[in-house]
């Protein structure tokens, strides 16, 4: 099995998303998918995306 790159929450980069394929707090950004540990993180990102790019 191919070892996947670690996925971290876009808003809190120290938080590892253990199962990104099961993560429901995601956002499509062009070809990339952004992952968030919680819905709250996603909302924070949506308010100020430039802070987390
Ligand atoms: Zn987070």
mmCIF file of the protein (N, C-alpha, C, O) and its ligand, coordinates in Angstrom:
data_MODEL
# 
_entry.id   MODEL 
# 
loop_
_entity.id 
_entity.type 
_entity.pdbx_number_of_molecules 
1 polymer     1 
2 non-polymer 1 
# 
_entity_poly.entity_id                      1 
_entity_poly.type                           'polypeptide(L)' 
_entity_poly.nstd_linkage                   no 
_entity_poly.nstd_monomer                   no 
_entity_poly.pdbx_seq_one_letter_code       
;(UNK)(UNK)(UNK)(UNK)(UNK)(UNK)(UNK)(UNK)(UNK)(UNK)(UNK)(UNK)(UNK)(UNK)(UNK)(UNK)
(UNK)(UNK)(UNK)(UNK)(UNK)(UNK)(UNK)(UNK)(UNK)(UNK)(UNK)(UNK)(UNK)(UNK)(UNK)(UNK)
(UNK)(UNK)(UNK)(UNK)(UNK)(UNK)(UNK)(UNK)(UNK)(UNK)(UNK)(UNK)(UNK)(UNK)(UNK)(UNK)
(UNK)(UNK)(UNK)(UNK)(UNK)
;
_entity_poly.pdbx_seq_one_letter_code_can   XXXXXXXXXXXXXXXXXXXXXXXXXXXXXXXXXXXXXXXXXXXXXXXXXXXXX 
_entity_poly.pdbx_strand_id                 A 
# 
loop_
_entity_poly_seq.entity_id 
_entity_poly_seq.num 
_entity_poly_seq.mon_id 
_entity_poly_seq.hetero 
1 1  UNK n 
1 2  UNK n 
1 3  UNK n 
1 4  UNK n 
1 5  UNK n 
1 6  UNK n 
1 7  UNK n 
1 8  UNK n 
1 9  UNK n 
1 10 UNK n 
1 11 UNK n 
1 12 UNK n 
1 13 UNK n 
1 14 UNK n 
1 15 UNK n 
1 16 UNK n 
1 17 UNK n 
1 18 UNK n 
1 19 UNK n 
1 20 UNK n 
1 21 UNK n 
1 22 UNK n 
1 23 UNK n 
1 24 UNK n 
1 25 UNK n 
1 26 UNK n 
1 27 UNK n 
1 28 UNK n 
1 29 UNK n 
1 30 UNK n 
1 31 UNK n 
1 32 UNK n 
1 33 UNK n 
1 34 UNK n 
1 35 UNK n 
1 36 UNK n 
1 37 UNK n 
1 38 UNK n 
1 39 UNK n 
1 40 UNK n 
1 41 UNK n 
1 42 UNK n 
1 43 UNK n 
1 44 UNK n 
1 45 UNK n 
1 46 UNK n 
1 47 UNK n 
1 48 UNK n 
1 49 UNK n 
1 50 UNK n 
1 51 UNK n 
1 52 UNK n 
1 53 UNK n 
# 
loop_
_struct_asym.id 
_struct_asym.entity_id 
A 1 
B 2 
# 
loop_
_chem_comp.id 
_chem_comp.type 
_chem_comp.mon_nstd_flag 
UNK 'L-peptide linking' . 
ZN  non-polymer         . 
# 
_pdbx_entity_nonpoly.entity_id   2 
_pdbx_entity_nonpoly.name        ? 
_pdbx_entity_nonpoly.comp_id     ZN 
# 
_pdbx_nonpoly_scheme.asym_id         B 
_pdbx_nonpoly_scheme.entity_id       2 
_pdbx_nonpoly_scheme.mon_id          ZN 
_pdbx_nonpoly_scheme.ndb_seq_num     1 
_pdbx_nonpoly_scheme.pdb_seq_num     101 
_pdbx_nonpoly_scheme.auth_seq_num    101 
_pdbx_nonpoly_scheme.pdb_mon_id      ZN 
_pdbx_nonpoly_scheme.auth_mon_id     ZN 
_pdbx_nonpoly_scheme.pdb_strand_id   A 
_pdbx_nonpoly_scheme.pdb_ins_code    . 
# 
loop_
_atom_site.group_PDB 
_atom_site.id 
_atom_site.type_symbol 
_atom_site.label_atom_id 
_atom_site.label_alt_id 
_atom_site.label_comp_id 
_atom_site.label_asym_id 
_atom_site.label_entity_id 
_atom_site.label_seq_id 
_atom_site.pdbx_PDB_ins_code 
_atom_site.Cartn_x 
_atom_site.Cartn_y 
_atom_site.Cartn_z 
_atom_site.occupancy 
_atom_site.B_iso_or_equiv 
_atom_site.pdbx_formal_charge 
_atom_site.auth_seq_id 
_atom_site.auth_comp_id 
_atom_site.auth_asym_id 
_atom_site.auth_atom_id 
_atom_site.pdbx_PDB_model_num 
ATOM   1   N  N  . UNK A 1 1  ? 0.833   -1.192 0.000  1.00 0.00 ? 1   UNK A N  1 
ATOM   2   C  CA . UNK A 1 1  ? 0.000   0.000  0.000  1.00 0.00 ? 1   UNK A CA 1 
ATOM   3   C  C  . UNK A 1 1  ? 0.874   1.250  0.000  1.00 0.00 ? 1   UNK A C  1 
ATOM   4   O  O  . UNK A 1 1  ? 1.865   1.329  0.725  1.00 0.00 ? 1   UNK A O  1 
ATOM   5   N  N  . UNK A 1 2  ? 0.506   2.191  -0.794 1.00 0.00 ? 2   UNK A N  1 
ATOM   6   C  CA . UNK A 1 2  ? 1.258   3.439  -0.869 1.00 0.00 ? 2   UNK A CA 1 
ATOM   7   C  C  . UNK A 1 2  ? 1.077   4.229  0.416  1.00 0.00 ? 2   UNK A C  1 
ATOM   8   O  O  . UNK A 1 2  ? -0.030  4.361  0.937  1.00 0.00 ? 2   UNK A O  1 
ATOM   9   N  N  . UNK A 1 3  ? 2.168   4.741  0.902  1.00 0.00 ? 3   UNK A N  1 
ATOM   10  C  CA . UNK A 1 3  ? 2.081   5.519  2.133  1.00 0.00 ? 3   UNK A CA 1 
ATOM   11  C  C  . UNK A 1 3  ? 1.688   6.955  1.808  1.00 0.00 ? 3   UNK A C  1 
ATOM   12  O  O  . UNK A 1 3  ? 2.415   7.676  1.124  1.00 0.00 ? 3   UNK A O  1 
ATOM   13  N  N  . UNK A 1 4  ? 0.555   7.345  2.299  1.00 0.00 ? 4   UNK A N  1 
ATOM   14  C  CA . UNK A 1 4  ? 0.052   8.677  1.982  1.00 0.00 ? 4   UNK A CA 1 
ATOM   15  C  C  . UNK A 1 4  ? 0.780   9.741  2.788  1.00 0.00 ? 4   UNK A C  1 
ATOM   16  O  O  . UNK A 1 4  ? 1.245   9.509  3.904  1.00 0.00 ? 4   UNK A O  1 
ATOM   17  N  N  . UNK A 1 5  ? 0.859   10.895 2.190  1.00 0.00 ? 5   UNK A N  1 
ATOM   18  C  CA . UNK A 1 5  ? 1.419   12.030 2.889  1.00 0.00 ? 5   UNK A CA 1 
ATOM   19  C  C  . UNK A 1 5  ? 0.502   12.414 4.047  1.00 0.00 ? 5   UNK A C  1 
ATOM   20  O  O  . UNK A 1 5  ? -0.720  12.300 3.953  1.00 0.00 ? 5   UNK A O  1 
ATOM   21  N  N  . UNK A 1 6  ? 1.094   12.857 5.110  1.00 0.00 ? 6   UNK A N  1 
ATOM   22  C  CA . UNK A 1 6  ? 0.266   13.258 6.250  1.00 0.00 ? 6   UNK A CA 1 
ATOM   23  C  C  . UNK A 1 6  ? -0.582  14.472 5.919  1.00 0.00 ? 6   UNK A C  1 
ATOM   24  O  O  . UNK A 1 6  ? -0.143  15.400 5.239  1.00 0.00 ? 6   UNK A O  1 
ATOM   25  N  N  . UNK A 1 7  ? -1.784  14.439 6.410  1.00 0.00 ? 7   UNK A N  1 
ATOM   26  C  CA . UNK A 1 7  ? -2.714  15.535 6.162  1.00 0.00 ? 7   UNK A CA 1 
ATOM   27  C  C  . UNK A 1 7  ? -2.965  16.272 7.467  1.00 0.00 ? 7   UNK A C  1 
ATOM   28  O  O  . UNK A 1 7  ? -3.220  15.667 8.509  1.00 0.00 ? 7   UNK A O  1 
ATOM   29  N  N  . UNK A 1 8  ? -2.887  17.570 7.382  1.00 0.00 ? 8   UNK A N  1 
ATOM   30  C  CA . UNK A 1 8  ? -3.110  18.370 8.581  1.00 0.00 ? 8   UNK A CA 1 
ATOM   31  C  C  . UNK A 1 8  ? -4.250  19.350 8.361  1.00 0.00 ? 8   UNK A C  1 
ATOM   32  O  O  . UNK A 1 8  ? -4.574  19.712 7.230  1.00 0.00 ? 8   UNK A O  1 
ATOM   33  N  N  . UNK A 1 9  ? -4.845  19.766 9.459  1.00 0.00 ? 9   UNK A N  1 
ATOM   34  C  CA . UNK A 1 9  ? -5.884  20.782 9.400  1.00 0.00 ? 9   UNK A CA 1 
ATOM   35  C  C  . UNK A 1 9  ? -5.290  22.064 8.814  1.00 0.00 ? 9   UNK A C  1 
ATOM   36  O  O  . UNK A 1 9  ? -4.198  22.481 9.199  1.00 0.00 ? 9   UNK A O  1 
ATOM   37  N  N  . UNK A 1 10 ? -6.001  22.674 7.901  1.00 0.00 ? 10  UNK A N  1 
ATOM   38  C  CA . UNK A 1 10 ? -5.499  23.872 7.239  1.00 0.00 ? 10  UNK A CA 1 
ATOM   39  C  C  . UNK A 1 10 ? -5.354  25.026 8.220  1.00 0.00 ? 10  UNK A C  1 
ATOM   40  O  O  . UNK A 1 10 ? -4.457  25.857 8.080  1.00 0.00 ? 10  UNK A O  1 
ATOM   41  N  N  . UNK A 1 11 ? -6.232  25.076 9.208  1.00 0.00 ? 11  UNK A N  1 
ATOM   42  C  CA . UNK A 1 11 ? -6.236  26.193 10.153 1.00 0.00 ? 11  UNK A CA 1 
ATOM   43  C  C  . UNK A 1 11 ? -5.270  25.957 11.326 1.00 0.00 ? 11  UNK A C  1 
ATOM   44  O  O  . UNK A 1 11 ? -4.592  26.884 11.770 1.00 0.00 ? 11  UNK A O  1 
ATOM   45  N  N  . UNK A 1 12 ? -5.212  24.736 11.816 1.00 0.00 ? 12  UNK A N  1 
ATOM   46  C  CA . UNK A 1 12 ? -4.249  24.431 12.883 1.00 0.00 ? 12  UNK A CA 1 
ATOM   47  C  C  . UNK A 1 12 ? -3.308  23.323 12.410 1.00 0.00 ? 12  UNK A C  1 
ATOM   48  O  O  . UNK A 1 12 ? -3.597  22.139 12.582 1.00 0.00 ? 12  UNK A O  1 
ATOM   49  N  N  . UNK A 1 13 ? -2.182  23.715 11.814 1.00 0.00 ? 13  UNK A N  1 
ATOM   50  C  CA . UNK A 1 13 ? -1.282  22.777 11.123 1.00 0.00 ? 13  UNK A CA 1 
ATOM   51  C  C  . UNK A 1 13 ? -0.666  21.699 12.010 1.00 0.00 ? 13  UNK A C  1 
ATOM   52  O  O  . UNK A 1 13 ? -0.087  20.740 11.499 1.00 0.00 ? 13  UNK A O  1 
ATOM   53  N  N  . UNK A 1 14 ? -0.781  21.838 13.312 1.00 0.00 ? 14  UNK A N  1 
ATOM   54  C  CA . UNK A 1 14 ? -0.236  20.803 14.177 1.00 0.00 ? 14  UNK A CA 1 
ATOM   55  C  C  . UNK A 1 14 ? -1.224  19.655 14.360 1.00 0.00 ? 14  UNK A C  1 
ATOM   56  O  O  . UNK A 1 14 ? -0.873  18.595 14.880 1.00 0.00 ? 14  UNK A O  1 
ATOM   57  N  N  . UNK A 1 15 ? -2.437  19.874 13.935 1.00 0.00 ? 15  UNK A N  1 
ATOM   58  C  CA . UNK A 1 15 ? -3.474  18.865 14.092 1.00 0.00 ? 15  UNK A CA 1 
ATOM   59  C  C  . UNK A 1 15 ? -3.496  17.946 12.875 1.00 0.00 ? 15  UNK A C  1 
ATOM   60  O  O  . UNK A 1 15 ? -3.840  18.363 11.769 1.00 0.00 ? 15  UNK A O  1 
ATOM   61  N  N  . UNK A 1 16 ? -3.127  16.705 13.097 1.00 0.00 ? 16  UNK A N  1 
ATOM   62  C  CA . UNK A 1 16 ? -3.113  15.766 11.996 1.00 0.00 ? 16  UNK A CA 1 
ATOM   63  C  C  . UNK A 1 16 ? -4.495  15.159 11.773 1.00 0.00 ? 16  UNK A C  1 
ATOM   64  O  O  . UNK A 1 16 ? -5.155  14.719 12.714 1.00 0.00 ? 16  UNK A O  1 
ATOM   65  N  N  . UNK A 1 17 ? -4.918  15.144 10.510 1.00 0.00 ? 17  UNK A N  1 
ATOM   66  C  CA . UNK A 1 17 ? -6.165  14.469 10.149 1.00 0.00 ? 17  UNK A CA 1 
ATOM   67  C  C  . UNK A 1 17 ? -5.809  13.006 9.878  1.00 0.00 ? 17  UNK A C  1 
ATOM   68  O  O  . UNK A 1 17 ? -5.195  12.684 8.861  1.00 0.00 ? 17  UNK A O  1 
ATOM   69  N  N  . UNK A 1 18 ? -6.196  12.141 10.786 1.00 0.00 ? 18  UNK A N  1 
ATOM   70  C  CA . UNK A 1 18 ? -5.784  10.738 10.692 1.00 0.00 ? 18  UNK A CA 1 
ATOM   71  C  C  . UNK A 1 18 ? -6.436  10.013 9.525  1.00 0.00 ? 18  UNK A C  1 
ATOM   72  O  O  . UNK A 1 18 ? -5.808  9.176  8.877  1.00 0.00 ? 18  UNK A O  1 
ATOM   73  N  N  . UNK A 1 19 ? -7.676  10.332 9.264  1.00 0.00 ? 19  UNK A N  1 
ATOM   74  C  CA . UNK A 1 19 ? -8.389  9.659  8.176  1.00 0.00 ? 19  UNK A CA 1 
ATOM   75  C  C  . UNK A 1 19 ? -9.044  10.689 7.261  1.00 0.00 ? 19  UNK A C  1 
ATOM   76  O  O  . UNK A 1 19 ? -10.248 10.934 7.330  1.00 0.00 ? 19  UNK A O  1 
ATOM   77  N  N  . UNK A 1 20 ? -8.219  11.284 6.402  1.00 0.00 ? 20  UNK A N  1 
ATOM   78  C  CA . UNK A 1 20 ? -8.748  12.355 5.536  1.00 0.00 ? 20  UNK A CA 1 
ATOM   79  C  C  . UNK A 1 20 ? -9.898  11.898 4.664  1.00 0.00 ? 20  UNK A C  1 
ATOM   80  O  O  . UNK A 1 20 ? -10.770 12.696 4.318  1.00 0.00 ? 20  UNK A O  1 
ATOM   81  N  N  . UNK A 1 21 ? -9.911  10.607 4.301  1.00 0.00 ? 21  UNK A N  1 
ATOM   82  C  CA . UNK A 1 21 ? -11.015 10.136 3.453  1.00 0.00 ? 21  UNK A CA 1 
ATOM   83  C  C  . UNK A 1 21 ? -12.331 10.065 4.223  1.00 0.00 ? 21  UNK A C  1 
ATOM   84  O  O  . UNK A 1 21 ? -13.403 9.953  3.628  1.00 0.00 ? 21  UNK A O  1 
ATOM   85  N  N  . UNK A 1 22 ? -12.243 10.130 5.535  1.00 0.00 ? 22  UNK A N  1 
ATOM   86  C  CA . UNK A 1 22 ? -13.461 10.124 6.350  1.00 0.00 ? 22  UNK A CA 1 
ATOM   87  C  C  . UNK A 1 22 ? -13.795 11.507 6.902  1.00 0.00 ? 22  UNK A C  1 
ATOM   88  O  O  . UNK A 1 22 ? -14.801 11.694 7.587  1.00 0.00 ? 22  UNK A O  1 
ATOM   89  N  N  . UNK A 1 23 ? -12.941 12.457 6.592  1.00 0.00 ? 23  UNK A N  1 
ATOM   90  C  CA . UNK A 1 23 ? -13.131 13.814 7.095  1.00 0.00 ? 23  UNK A CA 1 
ATOM   91  C  C  . UNK A 1 23 ? -14.300 14.468 6.369  1.00 0.00 ? 23  UNK A C  1 
ATOM   92  O  O  . UNK A 1 23 ? -14.336 14.490 5.138  1.00 0.00 ? 23  UNK A O  1 
ATOM   93  N  N  . UNK A 1 24 ? -15.250 14.997 7.123  1.00 0.00 ? 24  UNK A N  1 
ATOM   94  C  CA . UNK A 1 24 ? -16.408 15.624 6.484  1.00 0.00 ? 24  UNK A CA 1 
ATOM   95  C  C  . UNK A 1 24 ? -16.226 17.127 6.344  1.00 0.00 ? 24  UNK A C  1 
ATOM   96  O  O  . UNK A 1 24 ? -16.988 17.791 5.640  1.00 0.00 ? 24  UNK A O  1 
ATOM   97  N  N  . UNK A 1 25 ? -15.207 17.663 7.021  1.00 0.00 ? 25  UNK A N  1 
ATOM   98  C  CA . UNK A 1 25 ? -14.955 19.100 6.927  1.00 0.00 ? 25  UNK A CA 1 
ATOM   99  C  C  . UNK A 1 25 ? -13.857 19.365 5.897  1.00 0.00 ? 25  UNK A C  1 
ATOM   100 O  O  . UNK A 1 25 ? -12.693 19.576 6.238  1.00 0.00 ? 25  UNK A O  1 
ATOM   101 N  N  . UNK A 1 26 ? -14.259 19.347 4.644  1.00 0.00 ? 26  UNK A N  1 
ATOM   102 C  CA . UNK A 1 26 ? -13.308 19.565 3.568  1.00 0.00 ? 26  UNK A CA 1 
ATOM   103 C  C  . UNK A 1 26 ? -13.805 20.678 2.661  1.00 0.00 ? 26  UNK A C  1 
ATOM   104 O  O  . UNK A 1 26 ? -14.969 21.077 2.695  1.00 0.00 ? 26  UNK A O  1 
ATOM   105 N  N  . UNK A 1 27 ? -12.885 21.157 1.858  1.00 0.00 ? 27  UNK A N  1 
ATOM   106 C  CA . UNK A 1 27 ? -13.220 22.232 0.941  1.00 0.00 ? 27  UNK A CA 1 
ATOM   107 C  C  . UNK A 1 27 ? -12.390 22.040 -0.318 1.00 0.00 ? 27  UNK A C  1 
ATOM   108 O  O  . UNK A 1 27 ? -11.173 21.867 -0.246 1.00 0.00 ? 27  UNK A O  1 
ATOM   109 N  N  . UNK A 1 28 ? -13.044 22.072 -1.463 1.00 0.00 ? 28  UNK A N  1 
ATOM   110 C  CA . UNK A 1 28 ? -12.324 21.961 -2.723 1.00 0.00 ? 28  UNK A CA 1 
ATOM   111 C  C  . UNK A 1 28 ? -11.744 23.316 -3.091 1.00 0.00 ? 28  UNK A C  1 
ATOM   112 O  O  . UNK A 1 28 ? -12.443 24.328 -3.133 1.00 0.00 ? 28  UNK A O  1 
ATOM   113 N  N  . UNK A 1 29 ? -10.452 23.303 -3.355 1.00 0.00 ? 29  UNK A N  1 
ATOM   114 C  CA . UNK A 1 29 ? -9.771  24.534 -3.735 1.00 0.00 ? 29  UNK A CA 1 
ATOM   115 C  C  . UNK A 1 29 ? -9.007  24.252 -5.017 1.00 0.00 ? 29  UNK A C  1 
ATOM   116 O  O  . UNK A 1 29 ? -7.822  23.920 -4.991 1.00 0.00 ? 29  UNK A O  1 
ATOM   117 N  N  . UNK A 1 30 ? -9.705  24.390 -6.140 1.00 0.00 ? 30  UNK A N  1 
ATOM   118 C  CA . UNK A 1 30 ? -9.089  24.010 -7.402 1.00 0.00 ? 30  UNK A CA 1 
ATOM   119 C  C  . UNK A 1 30 ? -8.856  22.510 -7.415 1.00 0.00 ? 30  UNK A C  1 
ATOM   120 O  O  . UNK A 1 30 ? -9.793  21.735 -7.226 1.00 0.00 ? 30  UNK A O  1 
ATOM   121 N  N  . UNK A 1 31 ? -7.609  22.091 -7.637 1.00 0.00 ? 31  UNK A N  1 
ATOM   122 C  CA . UNK A 1 31 ? -7.288  20.668 -7.659 1.00 0.00 ? 31  UNK A CA 1 
ATOM   123 C  C  . UNK A 1 31 ? -7.023  20.132 -6.270 1.00 0.00 ? 31  UNK A C  1 
ATOM   124 O  O  . UNK A 1 31 ? -7.014  18.921 -6.050 1.00 0.00 ? 31  UNK A O  1 
ATOM   125 N  N  . UNK A 1 32 ? -6.808  21.032 -5.341 1.00 0.00 ? 32  UNK A N  1 
ATOM   126 C  CA . UNK A 1 32 ? -6.482  20.632 -3.976 1.00 0.00 ? 32  UNK A CA 1 
ATOM   127 C  C  . UNK A 1 32 ? -7.733  20.487 -3.128 1.00 0.00 ? 32  UNK A C  1 
ATOM   128 O  O  . UNK A 1 32 ? -8.736  21.169 -3.343 1.00 0.00 ? 32  UNK A O  1 
ATOM   129 N  N  . UNK A 1 33 ? -7.652  19.590 -2.167 1.00 0.00 ? 33  UNK A N  1 
ATOM   130 C  CA . UNK A 1 33 ? -8.711  19.498 -1.171 1.00 0.00 ? 33  UNK A CA 1 
ATOM   131 C  C  . UNK A 1 33 ? -8.130  19.941 0.155  1.00 0.00 ? 33  UNK A C  1 
ATOM   132 O  O  . UNK A 1 33 ? -7.092  19.444 0.592  1.00 0.00 ? 33  UNK A O  1 
ATOM   133 N  N  . UNK A 1 34 ? -8.803  20.872 0.786  1.00 0.00 ? 34  UNK A N  1 
ATOM   134 C  CA . UNK A 1 34 ? -8.370  21.340 2.095  1.00 0.00 ? 34  UNK A CA 1 
ATOM   135 C  C  . UNK A 1 34 ? -9.139  20.580 3.160  1.00 0.00 ? 34  UNK A C  1 
ATOM   136 O  O  . UNK A 1 34 ? -10.327 20.291 3.019  1.00 0.00 ? 34  UNK A O  1 
ATOM   137 N  N  . UNK A 1 35 ? -8.420  20.266 4.233  1.00 0.00 ? 35  UNK A N  1 
ATOM   138 C  CA . UNK A 1 35 ? -9.044  19.507 5.323  1.00 0.00 ? 35  UNK A CA 1 
ATOM   139 C  C  . UNK A 1 35 ? -9.070  20.335 6.593  1.00 0.00 ? 35  UNK A C  1 
ATOM   140 O  O  . UNK A 1 35 ? -8.164  21.125 6.861  1.00 0.00 ? 35  UNK A O  1 
ATOM   141 N  N  . UNK A 1 36 ? -10.116 20.141 7.359  1.00 0.00 ? 36  UNK A N  1 
ATOM   142 C  CA . UNK A 1 36 ? -10.261 20.858 8.627  1.00 0.00 ? 36  UNK A CA 1 
ATOM   143 C  C  . UNK A 1 36 ? -10.647 19.865 9.717  1.00 0.00 ? 36  UNK A C  1 
ATOM   144 O  O  . UNK A 1 36 ? -11.414 18.930 9.482  1.00 0.00 ? 36  UNK A O  1 
ATOM   145 N  N  . UNK A 1 37 ? -10.100 20.084 10.922 1.00 0.00 ? 37  UNK A N  1 
ATOM   146 C  CA . UNK A 1 37 ? -10.390 19.143 12.007 1.00 0.00 ? 37  UNK A CA 1 
ATOM   147 C  C  . UNK A 1 37 ? -11.825 19.312 12.505 1.00 0.00 ? 37  UNK A C  1 
ATOM   148 O  O  . UNK A 1 37 ? -12.447 18.351 12.956 1.00 0.00 ? 37  UNK A O  1 
ATOM   149 N  N  . UNK A 1 38 ? -12.335 20.513 12.423 1.00 0.00 ? 38  UNK A N  1 
ATOM   150 C  CA . UNK A 1 38 ? -13.705 20.757 12.872 1.00 0.00 ? 38  UNK A CA 1 
ATOM   151 C  C  . UNK A 1 38 ? -14.394 21.721 11.910 1.00 0.00 ? 38  UNK A C  1 
ATOM   152 O  O  . UNK A 1 38 ? -13.760 22.379 11.086 1.00 0.00 ? 38  UNK A O  1 
ATOM   153 N  N  . UNK A 1 39 ? -15.702 21.774 12.049 1.00 0.00 ? 39  UNK A N  1 
ATOM   154 C  CA . UNK A 1 39 ? -16.473 22.704 11.234 1.00 0.00 ? 39  UNK A CA 1 
ATOM   155 C  C  . UNK A 1 39 ? -16.069 24.143 11.554 1.00 0.00 ? 39  UNK A C  1 
ATOM   156 O  O  . UNK A 1 39 ? -16.078 25.017 10.686 1.00 0.00 ? 39  UNK A O  1 
ATOM   157 N  N  . UNK A 1 40 ? -15.711 24.369 12.831 1.00 0.00 ? 40  UNK A N  1 
ATOM   158 C  CA . UNK A 1 40 ? -15.295 25.698 13.267 1.00 0.00 ? 40  UNK A CA 1 
ATOM   159 C  C  . UNK A 1 40 ? -14.039 26.162 12.521 1.00 0.00 ? 40  UNK A C  1 
ATOM   160 O  O  . UNK A 1 40 ? -13.930 27.325 12.133 1.00 0.00 ? 40  UNK A O  1 
ATOM   161 N  N  . UNK A 1 41 ? -13.103 25.248 12.330 1.00 0.00 ? 41  UNK A N  1 
ATOM   162 C  CA . UNK A 1 41 ? -11.883 25.581 11.585 1.00 0.00 ? 41  UNK A CA 1 
ATOM   163 C  C  . UNK A 1 41 ? -12.222 25.952 10.145 1.00 0.00 ? 41  UNK A C  1 
ATOM   164 O  O  . UNK A 1 41 ? -11.639 26.874 9.573  1.00 0.00 ? 41  UNK A O  1 
ATOM   165 N  N  . UNK A 1 42 ? -13.158 25.232 9.578  1.00 0.00 ? 42  UNK A N  1 
ATOM   166 C  CA . UNK A 1 42 ? -13.562 25.513 8.211  1.00 0.00 ? 42  UNK A CA 1 
ATOM   167 C  C  . UNK A 1 42 ? -14.169 26.916 8.122  1.00 0.00 ? 42  UNK A C  1 
ATOM   168 O  O  . UNK A 1 42 ? -13.891 27.662 7.183  1.00 0.00 ? 42  UNK A O  1 
ATOM   169 N  N  . UNK A 1 43 ? -14.991 27.263 9.099  1.00 0.00 ? 43  UNK A N  1 
ATOM   170 C  CA . UNK A 1 43 ? -15.595 28.597 9.117  1.00 0.00 ? 43  UNK A CA 1 
ATOM   171 C  C  . UNK A 1 43 ? -14.535 29.679 9.263  1.00 0.00 ? 43  UNK A C  1 
ATOM   172 O  O  . UNK A 1 43 ? -14.612 30.730 8.628  1.00 0.00 ? 43  UNK A O  1 
ATOM   173 N  N  . UNK A 1 44 ? -13.559 29.411 10.098 1.00 0.00 ? 44  UNK A N  1 
ATOM   174 C  CA . UNK A 1 44 ? -12.464 30.375 10.264 1.00 0.00 ? 44  UNK A CA 1 
ATOM   175 C  C  . UNK A 1 44 ? -11.714 30.576 8.959  1.00 0.00 ? 44  UNK A C  1 
ATOM   176 O  O  . UNK A 1 44 ? -11.346 31.693 8.594  1.00 0.00 ? 44  UNK A O  1 
ATOM   177 N  N  . UNK A 1 45 ? -11.496 29.465 8.266  1.00 0.00 ? 45  UNK A N  1 
ATOM   178 C  CA . UNK A 1 45 ? -10.804 29.561 6.985  1.00 0.00 ? 45  UNK A CA 1 
ATOM   179 C  C  . UNK A 1 45 ? -11.625 30.364 5.985  1.00 0.00 ? 45  UNK A C  1 
ATOM   180 O  O  . UNK A 1 45 ? -11.089 31.212 5.271  1.00 0.00 ? 45  UNK A O  1 
ATOM   181 N  N  . UNK A 1 46 ? -12.918 30.096 5.938  1.00 0.00 ? 46  UNK A N  1 
ATOM   182 C  CA . UNK A 1 46 ? -13.785 30.767 4.972  1.00 0.00 ? 46  UNK A CA 1 
ATOM   183 C  C  . UNK A 1 46 ? -13.864 32.270 5.220  1.00 0.00 ? 46  UNK A C  1 
ATOM   184 O  O  . UNK A 1 46 ? -14.048 33.050 4.286  1.00 0.00 ? 46  UNK A O  1 
ATOM   185 N  N  . UNK A 1 47 ? -13.724 32.672 6.479  1.00 0.00 ? 47  UNK A N  1 
ATOM   186 C  CA . UNK A 1 47 ? -13.759 34.100 6.810  1.00 0.00 ? 47  UNK A CA 1 
ATOM   187 C  C  . UNK A 1 47 ? -12.501 34.810 6.338  1.00 0.00 ? 47  UNK A C  1 
ATOM   188 O  O  . UNK A 1 47 ? -12.562 35.917 5.802  1.00 0.00 ? 47  UNK A O  1 
ATOM   189 N  N  . UNK A 1 48 ? -11.360 34.161 6.544  1.00 0.00 ? 48  UNK A N  1 
ATOM   190 C  CA . UNK A 1 48 ? -10.085 34.788 6.181  1.00 0.00 ? 48  UNK A CA 1 
ATOM   191 C  C  . UNK A 1 48 ? -9.147  33.771 5.511  1.00 0.00 ? 48  UNK A C  1 
ATOM   192 O  O  . UNK A 1 48 ? -8.128  33.383 6.081  1.00 0.00 ? 48  UNK A O  1 
ATOM   193 N  N  . UNK A 1 49 ? -9.506  33.353 4.306  1.00 0.00 ? 49  UNK A N  1 
ATOM   194 C  CA . UNK A 1 49 ? -8.679  32.330 3.619  1.00 0.00 ? 49  UNK A CA 1 
ATOM   195 C  C  . UNK A 1 49 ? -7.247  32.783 3.374  1.00 0.00 ? 49  UNK A C  1 
ATOM   196 O  O  . UNK A 1 49 ? -6.333  31.958 3.347  1.00 0.00 ? 49  UNK A O  1 
ATOM   197 N  N  . UNK A 1 50 ? -7.040  34.089 3.195  1.00 0.00 ? 50  UNK A N  1 
ATOM   198 C  CA . UNK A 1 50 ? -5.696  34.595 2.900  1.00 0.00 ? 50  UNK A CA 1 
ATOM   199 C  C  . UNK A 1 50 ? -4.728  34.364 4.060  1.00 0.00 ? 50  UNK A C  1 
ATOM   200 O  O  . UNK A 1 50 ? -3.513  34.309 3.866  1.00 0.00 ? 50  UNK A O  1 
ATOM   201 N  N  . UNK A 1 51 ? -5.284  34.230 5.270  1.00 0.00 ? 51  UNK A N  1 
ATOM   202 C  CA . UNK A 1 51 ? -4.430  33.998 6.437  1.00 0.00 ? 51  UNK A CA 1 
ATOM   203 C  C  . UNK A 1 51 ? -3.833  32.601 6.459  1.00 0.00 ? 51  UNK A C  1 
ATOM   204 O  O  . UNK A 1 51 ? -2.814  32.364 7.108  1.00 0.00 ? 51  UNK A O  1 
ATOM   205 N  N  . UNK A 1 52 ? -4.459  31.690 5.757  1.00 0.00 ? 52  UNK A N  1 
ATOM   206 C  CA . UNK A 1 52 ? -4.050  30.295 5.866  1.00 0.00 ? 52  UNK A CA 1 
ATOM   207 C  C  . UNK A 1 52 ? -3.500  29.711 4.562  1.00 0.00 ? 52  UNK A C  1 
ATOM   208 O  O  . UNK A 1 52 ? -3.304  28.500 4.463  1.00 0.00 ? 52  UNK A O  1 
ATOM   209 N  N  . UNK A 1 53 ? -3.258  30.534 3.596  1.00 0.00 ? 53  UNK A N  1 
ATOM   210 C  CA . UNK A 1 53 ? -2.790  30.013 2.324  1.00 0.00 ? 53  UNK A CA 1 
ATOM   211 C  C  . UNK A 1 53 ? -1.283  29.792 2.318  1.00 0.00 ? 53  UNK A C  1 
ATOM   212 O  O  . UNK A 1 53 ? -0.727  29.353 1.311  1.00 0.00 ? 53  UNK A O  1 
HETATM 213 ZN ZN . ZN  B 2 .  ? -8.285  22.733 12.922 1.00 0.00 ? 101 ZN  A ZN 1 
# 
